[in-house]
Amino acid sequence: MAKDEAPDLSTLPGRVRYARTLRGLSTRELGASAGLSHATISSLENDASGDGVRVGTVRELARVLEVRPEWLAFGLGPRPRSD
């Protein structure tokens, strides 16, 4: 996905990218706050499926991104909006 394209909110990688940019975080900042490497965040955002992401990782990303884990993992519930 090109940087100027809208993320695909039907996928975990797209929702992670959407929430991260909504919060104004770089991949490095998100990784540091979630206890993950920049490479892990970058790889996750560029993986078309998001398969294989651990539940604990999704929960920690959701906490840092201030979104519901069910939205981040499955797209369930309201989409986060900028304030």
A tleap script that builds the chain and sets N, CA, C and O, in Angstrom:
source leaprc.protein.ff14SB
mol = sequence {
  NMET ALA LYS ASP GLU ALA PRO ASP LEU SER
  THR LEU PRO GLY ARG VAL ARG TYR ALA ARG
  THR LEU ARG GLY LEU SER THR ARG GLU LEU
  GLY ALA SER ALA GLY LEU SER HIE ALA THR
  ILE SER SER LEU GLU ASN ASP ALA SER GLY
  ASP GLY VAL ARG VAL GLY THR VAL ARG GLU
  LEU ALA ARG VAL LEU GLU VAL ARG PRO GLU
  TRP LEU ALA PHE GLY LEU GLY PRO ARG PRO
  ARG SER CASP
}
set mol.1.N position { 0.841 -1.174 0.000 }
set mol.1.CA position { 0.000 0.000 0.000 }
set mol.1.C position { 0.886 1.236 0.000 }
set mol.1.O position { 1.835 1.338 0.777 }
set mol.2.N position { 0.563 2.167 -0.876 }
set mol.2.CA position { 1.286 3.436 -0.916 }
set mol.2.C position { 0.921 4.256 0.315 }
set mol.2.O position { -0.175 4.123 0.860 }
set mol.3.N position { 1.843 5.097 0.741 }
set mol.3.CA position { 1.612 5.866 1.959 }
set mol.3.C position { 0.415 6.800 1.876 }
set mol.3.O position { -0.186 7.115 2.902 }
set mol.4.N position { 0.052 7.255 0.669 }
set mol.4.CA position { -1.061 8.189 0.554 }
set mol.4.C position { -2.408 7.488 0.328 }
set mol.4.O position { -3.437 8.158 0.240 }
set mol.5.N position { -2.416 6.155 0.233 }
set mol.5.CA position { -3.655 5.410 0.072 }
set mol.5.C position { -4.334 5.241 1.424 }
set mol.5.O position { -3.675 5.149 2.460 }
set mol.6.N position { -5.663 5.201 1.395 }
set mol.6.CA position { -6.415 4.944 2.617 }
set mol.6.C position { -6.223 3.477 3.005 }
set mol.6.O position { -6.243 2.605 2.137 }
set mol.7.N position { -6.039 3.196 4.291 }
set mol.7.CA position { -5.860 1.808 4.702 }
set mol.7.C position { -7.148 1.012 4.521 }
set mol.7.O position { -8.244 1.566 4.602 }
set mol.8.N position { -7.012 -0.281 4.277 }
set mol.8.CA position { -8.136 -1.188 4.128 }
set mol.8.C position { -8.614 -1.581 5.521 }
set mol.8.O position { -7.980 -2.396 6.191 }
set mol.9.N position { -9.718 -1.011 5.953 }
set mol.9.CA position { -10.200 -1.254 7.312 }
set mol.9.C position { -10.856 -2.622 7.472 }
set mol.9.O position { -11.342 -2.949 8.555 }
set mol.10.N position { -10.878 -3.424 6.409 }
set mol.10.CA position { -11.412 -4.779 6.535 }
set mol.10.C position { -10.336 -5.767 6.989 }
set mol.10.O position { -10.614 -6.952 7.173 }
set mol.11.N position { -9.099 -5.271 7.169 }
set mol.11.CA position { -7.999 -6.140 7.600 }
set mol.11.C position { -7.357 -5.606 8.876 }
set mol.11.O position { -7.390 -4.405 9.148 }
set mol.12.N position { -6.776 -6.510 9.651 }
set mol.12.CA position { -6.035 -6.102 10.847 }
set mol.12.C position { -4.903 -5.139 10.497 }
set mol.12.O position { -4.771 -4.106 11.155 }
set mol.13.N position { -4.077 -5.434 9.484 }
set mol.13.CA position { -3.013 -4.476 9.152 }
set mol.13.C position { -3.547 -3.088 8.800 }
set mol.13.O position { -2.950 -2.084 9.188 }
set mol.14.N position { -4.643 -3.020 8.084 }
set mol.14.CA position { -5.227 -1.729 7.733 }
set mol.14.C position { -5.742 -0.981 8.942 }
set mol.14.O position { -5.589 0.237 9.040 }
set mol.15.N position { -6.354 -1.710 9.867 }
set mol.15.CA position { -6.863 -1.056 11.087 }
set mol.15.C position { -5.725 -0.573 11.978 }
set mol.15.O position { -5.832 0.483 12.601 }
set mol.16.N position { -4.639 -1.339 12.044 }
set mol.16.CA position { -3.478 -0.893 12.833 }
set mol.16.C position { -2.930 0.401 12.237 }
set mol.16.O position { -2.681 1.365 12.961 }
set mol.17.N position { -2.742 0.422 10.926 }
set mol.17.CA position { -2.208 1.624 10.273 }
set mol.17.C position { -3.152 2.814 10.473 }
set mol.17.O position { -2.707 3.918 10.788 }
set mol.18.N position { -4.437 2.587 10.291 }
set mol.18.CA position { -5.430 3.657 10.460 }
set mol.18.C position { -5.351 4.239 11.877 }
set mol.18.O position { -5.247 5.454 12.047 }
set mol.19.N position { -5.402 3.370 12.887 }
set mol.19.CA position { -5.388 3.836 14.277 }
set mol.19.C position { -4.062 4.513 14.616 }
set mol.19.O position { -4.036 5.507 15.343 }
set mol.20.N position { -2.969 3.977 14.091 }
set mol.20.CA position { -1.658 4.582 14.365 }
set mol.20.C position { -1.570 5.988 13.792 }
set mol.20.O position { -1.113 6.910 14.468 }
set mol.21.N position { -2.006 6.155 12.550 }
set mol.21.CA position { -1.929 7.485 11.942 }
set mol.21.C position { -2.929 8.438 12.589 }
set mol.21.O position { -2.667 9.635 12.705 }
set mol.22.N position { -4.072 7.907 13.008 }
set mol.22.CA position { -5.062 8.727 13.708 }
set mol.22.C position { -4.469 9.299 15.000 }
set mol.22.O position { -4.760 10.436 15.372 }
set mol.23.N position { -3.648 8.513 15.671 }
set mol.23.CA position { -3.006 8.943 16.922 }
set mol.23.C position { -1.730 9.737 16.676 }
set mol.23.O position { -1.131 10.257 17.617 }
set mol.24.N position { -1.308 9.835 15.408 }
set mol.24.CA position { -0.113 10.609 15.083 }
set mol.24.C position { 1.179 9.931 15.484 }
set mol.24.O position { 2.174 10.601 15.762 }
set mol.25.N position { 1.175 8.600 15.516 }
set mol.25.CA position { 2.369 7.856 15.922 }
set mol.25.C position { 3.108 7.309 14.709 }
set mol.25.O position { 2.492 6.924 13.715 }
set mol.26.N position { 4.407 7.279 14.798 }
set mol.26.CA position { 5.212 6.585 13.787 }
set mol.26.C position { 5.226 5.103 14.145 }
set mol.26.O position { 4.812 4.717 15.238 }
set mol.27.N position { 5.702 4.282 13.223 }
set mol.27.CA position { 5.814 2.862 13.536 }
set mol.27.C position { 6.812 2.644 14.671 }
set mol.27.O position { 6.634 1.745 15.493 }
set mol.28.N position { 7.846 3.456 14.716 }
set mol.28.CA position { 8.827 3.354 15.809 }
set mol.28.C position { 8.194 3.710 17.157 }
set mol.28.O position { 8.416 3.026 18.157 }
set mol.29.N position { 7.408 4.784 17.172 }
set mol.29.CA position { 6.756 5.198 18.425 }
set mol.29.C position { 5.746 4.155 18.896 }
set mol.29.O position { 5.686 3.838 20.084 }
set mol.30.N position { 4.960 3.626 17.973 }
set mol.30.CA position { 3.992 2.593 18.349 }
set mol.30.C position { 4.717 1.365 18.876 }
set mol.30.O position { 4.340 0.816 19.911 }
set mol.31.N position { 5.744 0.936 18.178 }
set mol.31.CA position { 6.501 -0.224 18.630 }
set mol.31.C position { 7.087 -0.029 20.015 }
set mol.31.O position { 6.977 -0.911 20.867 }
set mol.32.N position { 7.707 1.115 20.247 }
set mol.32.CA position { 8.311 1.386 21.554 }
set mol.32.C position { 7.259 1.388 22.658 }
set mol.32.O position { 7.499 0.852 23.740 }
set mol.33.N position { 6.108 1.979 22.399 }
set mol.33.CA position { 5.050 2.053 23.410 }
set mol.33.C position { 4.414 0.697 23.682 }
set mol.33.O position { 3.936 0.441 24.787 }
set mol.34.N position { 4.407 -0.172 22.671 }
set mol.34.CA position { 3.786 -1.487 22.814 }
set mol.34.C position { 4.789 -2.588 23.145 }
set mol.34.O position { 4.414 -3.752 23.291 }
set mol.35.N position { 6.063 -2.221 23.262 }
set mol.35.CA position { 7.083 -3.212 23.565 }
set mol.35.C position { 7.420 -4.102 22.378 }
set mol.35.O position { 7.812 -5.257 22.545 }
set mol.36.N position { 7.265 -3.552 21.176 }
set mol.36.CA position { 7.548 -4.281 19.938 }
set mol.36.C position { 8.555 -3.491 19.118 }
set mol.36.O position { 8.718 -2.287 19.314 }
set mol.37.N position { 9.223 -4.166 18.207 }
set mol.37.CA position { 10.193 -3.473 17.370 }
set mol.37.C position { 9.494 -2.732 16.225 }
set mol.37.O position { 8.367 -3.047 15.842 }
set mol.38.N position { 10.203 -1.747 15.704 }
set mol.38.CA position { 9.730 -1.031 14.515 }
set mol.38.C position { 9.499 -2.020 13.383 }
set mol.38.O position { 8.513 -1.911 12.654 }
set mol.39.N position { 10.395 -2.975 13.234 }
set mol.39.CA position { 10.278 -3.975 12.164 }
set mol.39.C position { 9.015 -4.812 12.319 }
set mol.39.O position { 8.377 -5.157 11.325 }
set mol.40.N position { 8.650 -5.142 13.553 }
set mol.40.CA position { 7.425 -5.913 13.791 }
set mol.40.C position { 6.196 -5.125 13.373 }
set mol.40.O position { 5.304 -5.666 12.719 }
set mol.41.N position { 6.141 -3.847 13.746 }
set mol.41.CA position { 4.995 -3.009 13.376 }
set mol.41.C position { 4.943 -2.839 11.865 }
set mol.41.O position { 3.879 -2.967 11.260 }
set mol.42.N position { 6.073 -2.555 11.261 }
set mol.42.CA position { 6.130 -2.383 9.814 }
set mol.42.C position { 5.694 -3.653 9.093 }
set mol.42.O position { 4.924 -3.596 8.134 }
set mol.43.N position { 6.184 -4.786 9.552 }
set mol.43.CA position { 5.816 -6.070 8.952 }
set mol.43.C position { 4.324 -6.335 9.100 }
set mol.43.O position { 3.674 -6.786 8.157 }
set mol.44.N position { 3.785 -6.059 10.272 }
set mol.44.CA position { 2.352 -6.251 10.507 }
set mol.44.C position { 1.524 -5.382 9.571 }
set mol.44.O position { 0.562 -5.861 8.970 }
set mol.45.N position { 1.885 -4.120 9.443 }
set mol.45.CA position { 1.118 -3.204 8.601 }
set mol.45.C position { 1.215 -3.551 7.117 }
set mol.45.O position { 0.331 -3.191 6.340 }
set mol.46.N position { 2.264 -4.236 6.722 }
set mol.46.CA position { 2.449 -4.569 5.313 }
set mol.46.C position { 2.046 -5.998 4.969 }
set mol.46.O position { 2.154 -6.413 3.815 }
set mol.47.N position { 1.586 -6.746 5.957 }
set mol.47.CA position { 1.091 -8.105 5.735 }
set mol.47.C position { -0.372 -8.003 5.324 }
set mol.47.O position { -1.182 -7.438 6.060 }
set mol.48.N position { -0.714 -8.532 4.178 }
set mol.48.CA position { -2.074 -8.391 3.647 }
set mol.48.C position { -3.133 -9.026 4.543 }
set mol.48.O position { -4.273 -8.561 4.557 }
set mol.49.N position { -2.792 -10.067 5.287 }
set mol.49.CA position { -3.807 -10.791 6.045 }
set mol.49.C position { -3.797 -10.484 7.535 }
set mol.49.O position { -4.855 -10.431 8.162 }
set mol.50.N position { -2.628 -10.282 8.106 }
set mol.50.CA position { -2.539 -10.088 9.551 }
set mol.50.C position { -2.632 -11.392 10.310 }
set mol.50.O position { -2.774 -11.389 11.532 }
set mol.51.N position { -2.553 -12.517 9.597 }
set mol.51.CA position { -2.603 -13.831 10.251 }
set mol.51.C position { -1.404 -14.017 11.161 }
set mol.51.O position { -0.317 -13.505 10.890 }
set mol.52.N position { -1.608 -14.740 12.221 }
set mol.52.CA position { -0.511 -15.099 13.104 }
set mol.52.C position { -0.182 -14.079 14.177 }
set mol.52.O position { 0.789 -14.260 14.912 }
set mol.53.N position { -0.962 -13.011 14.290 }
set mol.53.CA position { -0.715 -12.013 15.332 }
set mol.53.C position { -1.299 -12.540 16.638 }
set mol.53.O position { -2.467 -12.926 16.688 }
set mol.54.N position { -0.511 -12.556 17.665 }
set mol.54.CA position { -0.947 -13.089 18.956 }
set mol.54.C position { -1.982 -12.186 19.614 }
set mol.54.O position { -1.990 -10.969 19.427 }
set mol.55.N position { -2.856 -12.825 20.393 }
set mol.55.CA position { -3.916 -12.095 21.094 }
set mol.55.C position { -3.324 -11.030 22.006 }
set mol.55.O position { -3.824 -9.907 22.054 }
set mol.56.N position { -2.268 -11.372 22.726 }
set mol.56.CA position { -1.632 -10.407 23.619 }
set mol.56.C position { -1.078 -9.208 22.871 }
set mol.56.O position { -1.111 -8.086 23.377 }
set mol.57.N position { -0.571 -9.437 21.674 }
set mol.57.CA position { -0.058 -8.342 20.848 }
set mol.57.C position { -1.197 -7.428 20.424 }
set mol.57.O position { -1.063 -6.205 20.469 }
set mol.58.N position { -2.312 -8.010 20.014 }
set mol.58.CA position { -3.475 -7.209 19.628 }
set mol.58.C position { -3.962 -6.389 20.818 }
set mol.58.O position { -4.271 -5.207 20.666 }
set mol.59.N position { -4.033 -6.988 21.976 }
set mol.59.CA position { -4.483 -6.263 23.179 }
set mol.59.C position { -3.555 -5.094 23.507 }
set mol.59.O position { -4.018 -3.999 23.824 }
set mol.60.N position { -2.252 -5.331 23.430 }
set mol.60.CA position { -1.289 -4.268 23.745 }
set mol.60.C position { -1.352 -3.153 22.712 }
set mol.60.O position { -1.302 -1.977 23.072 }
set mol.61.N position { -1.461 -3.502 21.438 }
set mol.61.CA position { -1.602 -2.474 20.404 }
set mol.61.C position { -2.881 -1.678 20.612 }
set mol.61.O position { -2.881 -0.455 20.476 }
set mol.62.N position { -3.967 -2.361 20.939 }
set mol.62.CA position { -5.242 -1.673 21.185 }
set mol.62.C position { -5.117 -0.703 22.356 }
set mol.62.O position { -5.648 0.407 22.304 }
set mol.63.N position { -4.421 -1.116 23.407 }
set mol.63.CA position { -4.229 -0.235 24.573 }
set mol.63.C position { -3.476 1.027 24.169 }
set mol.63.O position { -3.894 2.138 24.493 }
set mol.64.N position { -2.372 0.851 23.466 }
set mol.64.CA position { -1.551 1.993 23.063 }
set mol.64.C position { -2.312 2.882 22.077 }
set mol.64.O position { -2.222 4.108 22.145 }
set mol.65.N position { -3.053 2.266 21.169 }
set mol.65.CA position { -3.772 3.022 20.138 }
set mol.65.C position { -5.109 3.570 20.622 }
set mol.65.O position { -5.795 4.296 19.902 }
set mol.66.N position { -5.471 3.209 21.859 }
set mol.66.CA position { -6.721 3.685 22.470 }
set mol.66.C position { -7.937 3.300 21.641 }
set mol.66.O position { -8.820 4.116 21.376 }
set mol.67.N position { -7.957 2.017 21.237 }
set mol.67.CA position { -9.096 1.458 20.510 }
set mol.67.C position { -9.517 0.167 21.205 }
set mol.67.O position { -8.766 -0.392 22.005 }
set mol.68.N position { -10.712 -0.296 20.896 }
set mol.68.CA position { -11.194 -1.551 21.461 }
set mol.68.C position { -10.475 -2.719 20.778 }
set mol.68.O position { -10.313 -2.714 19.558 }
set mol.69.N position { -10.046 -3.715 21.553 }
set mol.69.CA position { -9.371 -4.868 20.955 }
set mol.69.C position { -10.218 -5.569 19.894 }
set mol.69.O position { -9.683 -6.049 18.895 }
set mol.70.N position { -11.557 -5.632 20.105 }
set mol.70.CA position { -12.406 -6.300 19.117 }
set mol.70.C position { -12.459 -5.541 17.799 }
set mol.70.O position { -12.594 -6.142 16.733 }
set mol.71.N position { -12.354 -4.221 17.877 }
set mol.71.CA position { -12.306 -3.453 16.633 }
set mol.71.C position { -10.978 -3.697 15.927 }
set mol.71.O position { -10.939 -3.920 14.717 }
set mol.72.N position { -9.889 -3.653 16.696 }
set mol.72.CA position { -8.582 -3.833 16.075 }
set mol.72.C position { -8.460 -5.224 15.456 }
set mol.72.O position { -7.979 -5.360 14.330 }
set mol.73.N position { -8.886 -6.246 16.173 }
set mol.73.CA position { -8.734 -7.619 15.693 }
set mol.73.C position { -9.702 -7.973 14.571 }
set mol.73.O position { -9.321 -8.611 13.590 }
set mol.74.N position { -10.974 -7.549 14.723 }
set mol.74.CA position { -12.023 -8.039 13.822 }
set mol.74.C position { -12.831 -6.956 13.119 }
set mol.74.O position { -13.647 -7.263 12.250 }
set mol.75.N position { -12.617 -5.698 13.480 }
set mol.75.CA position { -13.403 -4.625 12.883 }
set mol.75.C position { -14.786 -4.493 13.495 }
set mol.75.O position { -15.666 -3.873 12.900 }
set mol.76.N position { -14.993 -5.068 14.680 }
set mol.76.CA position { -16.301 -5.031 15.334 }
set mol.76.C position { -16.440 -3.788 16.195 }
set mol.76.O position { -15.512 -3.411 16.910 }
set mol.77.N position { -17.593 -3.158 16.123 }
set mol.77.CA position { -17.850 -1.967 16.921 }
set mol.77.C position { -17.523 -0.708 16.144 }
set mol.77.O position { -17.138 -0.760 14.976 }
set mol.78.N position { -17.680 0.417 16.807 }
set mol.78.CA position { -17.463 1.697 16.117 }
set mol.78.C position { -15.998 1.925 15.774 }
set mol.78.O position { -15.095 1.567 16.531 }
set mol.79.N position { -15.793 2.525 14.622 }
set mol.79.CA position { -14.446 2.893 14.179 }
set mol.79.C position { -13.995 4.115 14.961 }
set mol.79.O position { -14.773 5.054 15.130 }
set mol.80.N position { -12.765 4.126 15.440 }
set mol.80.CA position { -12.260 5.312 16.152 }
set mol.80.C position { -12.208 6.519 15.226 }
set mol.80.O position { -11.939 6.390 14.032 }
set mol.81.N position { -12.460 7.652 15.771 }
set mol.81.CA position { -12.445 8.909 15.019 }
set mol.81.C position { -11.446 9.865 15.675 }
set mol.81.O position { -11.120 9.741 16.855 }
set mol.82.N position { -10.980 10.805 14.883 }
set mol.82.CA position { -10.105 11.831 15.456 }
set mol.82.C position { -10.974 12.816 16.218 }
set mol.82.O position { -12.124 13.063 15.855 }
set mol.83.N position { -10.416 13.366 17.265 }
set mol.83.CA position { -11.169 14.329 18.094 }
set mol.83.C position { -10.924 15.743 17.672 }
set mol.83.O position { -11.479 16.669 18.264 }
savepdb mol mol.pdb
quit
